[in-house]
Amino acid sequence: MKPVKYVVFCAVTLILLMSFKEAVFSANDIKLPKPAFTGKMSVESAMLKKKSVRHFSKDPLTLEQVSQLLWAANGALPVDAISGATVKTLPSAGGIYPLEIFLLTGSDTVKGLPAGIFQYYAISNSLVQISQGDGRLALAQAALSQLWIASAPAVVVIAASFNKMTAKYGNQGIKYVFMESGSSNQNLFLQAEALGLRIGTVGAFEEGSVSSAIKIPAGVTPLFIVPVGK
Ligand SMILES: Cc1cc2nc3c(=O)[nH]c(=O)nc-3n(C[C@H](O)[C@H](O)[C@H](O)COP(=O)(O)O)c2cc1C
């Protein structure tokens, strides 16, 4: 590569990485399998099958399935080689991408992952464990004791940094964050159906109770609890 092209390439890469404002490299990263960009079910069939369930078998999920679900919820798309635009699997006002995704697992409920609470990083397609041990029951109790949540082998929490959005859009940004969490929730439903998994969604909880139950970082507000399993 010619020196000028190399400098441009490096600068563009740096800007793209910074625009996501995520920790890209970390010693604690658990690298996830690369998500598949094609599947066995059409989007129409996935919509036809879409159904909320509230009980799950004890069968564990694979790391591939979990990776695919997290990518659908808030994953990065391949960088556009011409425009250099970096976008995710859902639209975001001003390209701000305020959502943060967390994953709760139990012991042996996801093959290859210990019991714990993890944060998902889209650019590196990886997880960072933020706490050890099975947090699913505490989460279910914080969600108005909807205990069925704890029976799911994987529980995704869609959360957001409202400040990221309101810093640019003021009060209007609050509405945008709620809109975007709905996109993420729907992506999860369609992806779960396409993988032949079962899924439910929970909005009935008090945000503060859920935040302290699963100790998500300050400034991040939980919006949906999404249990997934078989
Ligand atoms: C914003 C929102 C909040 C919800 N909260 C809960 C909840 O707290 N508990 C629950 O069991 N289901 C919850 N649901 C799921 C709905 O009850 C479910 O989508 C509805 O009954 C329609 O069923 P279907 O999804 O199978 O079509 C929620 C759905 C949405 C969109």
The ligand as a Tripos MOL2 file, in Angstrom:
@<TRIPOS>MOLECULE
LIG
   31    33     1     0     0
SMALL
NO_CHARGES

@<TRIPOS>ATOM
      1 C1        -42.6800   -2.9340   25.8200 C.3       1 LIG1
      2 C2        -43.0790   -4.3470   26.1350 C.ar      1 LIG1
      3 C3        -43.0630   -4.7690   27.4540 C.ar      1 LIG1
      4 C4        -43.3910   -6.0910   27.7610 C.ar      1 LIG1
      5 N1        -43.2840   -6.4980   29.0600 N.ar      1 LIG1
      6 C5        -43.5560   -7.7830   29.3650 C.ar      1 LIG1
      7 C6        -43.3780   -8.2480   30.6870 C.ar      1 LIG1
      8 O1        -42.9630   -7.5180   31.5890 O.2       1 LIG1
      9 N2        -43.6480   -9.5600   30.9560 N.ar      1 LIG1
     10 C7        -44.0680  -10.4180   29.9840 C.ar      1 LIG1
     11 O2        -44.2910  -11.5970   30.2970 O.2       1 LIG1
     12 N3        -44.2360  -10.0200   28.6970 N.ar      1 LIG1
     13 C8        -43.9870   -8.7190   28.3710 C.ar      1 LIG1
     14 N4        -44.1060   -8.2890   27.0650 N.ar      1 LIG1
     15 C9        -44.5250   -9.2490   26.0210 C.3       1 LIG1
     16 C10       -45.9920   -9.0540   25.6440 C.3       1 LIG1
     17 O3        -46.8180   -9.4600   26.6970 O.3       1 LIG1
     18 C11       -46.2660   -9.8470   24.3520 C.3       1 LIG1
     19 O4        -45.4780   -9.3230   23.3050 O.3       1 LIG1
     20 C12       -47.7520   -9.7700   23.9970 C.3       1 LIG1
     21 O5        -48.5080  -10.5110   24.9160 O.3       1 LIG1
     22 C13       -48.0240  -10.2630   22.5890 C.3       1 LIG1
     23 O6        -47.6090  -11.6120   22.4700 O.3       1 LIG1
     24 P1        -46.6220  -12.0610   21.2830 P.3       1 LIG1
     25 O7        -45.3320  -11.3050   21.4670 O.co2     1 LIG1
     26 O8        -46.4510  -13.5450   21.4480 O.co2     1 LIG1
     27 O9        -47.2810  -11.6840   20.0040 O.co2     1 LIG1
     28 C14       -43.7750   -6.9900   26.7380 C.ar      1 LIG1
     29 C15       -43.7950   -6.5460   25.4150 C.ar      1 LIG1
     30 C16       -43.4220   -5.2590   25.1170 C.ar      1 LIG1
     31 C17       -43.3840   -4.8250   23.6820 C.3       1 LIG1
@<TRIPOS>BOND
     1     1     2 1
     2     2     3 ar
     3     2    30 ar
     4     3     4 ar
     5     4     5 ar
     6     4    28 ar
     7     5     6 ar
     8     6     7 ar
     9     6    13 1
    10     7     8 2
    11     7     9 ar
    12     9    10 ar
    13    10    11 2
    14    10    12 ar
    15    12    13 ar
    16    13    14 ar
    17    14    15 1
    18    14    28 ar
    19    15    16 1
    20    16    17 1
    21    16    18 1
    22    18    19 1
    23    18    20 1
    24    20    21 1
    25    20    22 1
    26    22    23 1
    27    23    24 1
    28    24    25 2
    29    24    26 1
    30    24    27 1
    31    28    29 ar
    32    29    30 ar
    33    30    31 1
@<TRIPOS>SUBSTRUCTURE
     1 LIG1         1 GROUP 0 **** ****
